[in-house]
Amino acid sequence: MRHATATSHSRALVQEGAGQLAAAGREQARHEVEWLLSRLLGLRPLELYLMDDPVPEPVVERFFSQIRARASGVPLQYLLGEADFCGRSFIVRPGVFIPRPETEGVVQAAIDSLRPLAQGCRSPLRLLELGVGSGCISATLAYALPTCVVVGIEVLWEPLRTAQENLQRHGLSGRVSLVQGRWTDAVRGRFHGIVSNPPYVPTTDVDRLPLDVRQEPRVSLDGGGNGMRDLLSIVHCAADRLEPAGVLVLECGESQVPHLMREAWQAAWVEHVRGLRDLAGRPRGILAVAKTSWQQKSY
Ligand code: GLN
């Protein structure tokens, strides 16, 4: 409920909104409020403190309705309508998995290992992303590797629509094709690189995630009993979808890295595997390189 304010000046609104969010237990209350209000006003957060005109009443109402939504656990990025990933902004909305900073390090590792392949390859490098969500990983790969083409697979329609908008926004629709389907069932042929941040939270842990994370699509989080269902299935499918010497990059939870490394080492197609860390230095995924030849099925 909005308390009476003496004025609707932005400084007073920040103060009041931050008080309400702090009371609801949000640790970054002031920052979140600054982002919400500055976005509603089309300003940068610092400019809120320089603005002398009162904030128009419809904006004030919208602001307090966002504060109420945030206090009740709606993710900040859904209210802002966008999220940053690798220095670029991507549209997100309810029903779409929100890009995470921990994924940035994994994607950077993918780019570093794919770049030499791109340089040594006369035709465009073919990349596959499994579970595109907002499209932020496919777009970041396409930006960083200007000669690549990407196929992005996604099972849910809302993320597909959002990813399409994001690719248009970034001028990448011509190089990233989106396909509705489940993992590699939706495509034929082989790729030089496969990248994925699949669901990997163990089913019983999903309901214990913070309230705002639980507002995101459950299929993007729930990785089955021990969380490894999709990670392992992708390691196995990669045998039929990777080119010789191709690269598979998977994000997973910290405690899942050893299990996933073991499984990958045992896969017939794998030449080499290493663990990946996120930008905070925590174990966060694996990178597996395919042999230059192995028993291949043809499609
Ligand atoms: N890292 C995510 C989290 O914070 C999980 C992402 C996933 O399952 N791909 O819950």
Boltz pocket constraint, residues with backbone or C-beta under 6 A from the ligand:
constraints:
  - pocket:
      binder: B
      contacts: [[A, 100], [A, 102], [A, 197], [A, 198], [A, 199], [A, 200], [A, 201], [A, 209], [A, 213], [A, 220], [A, 221], [A, 222]]
      max_distance: 6.0
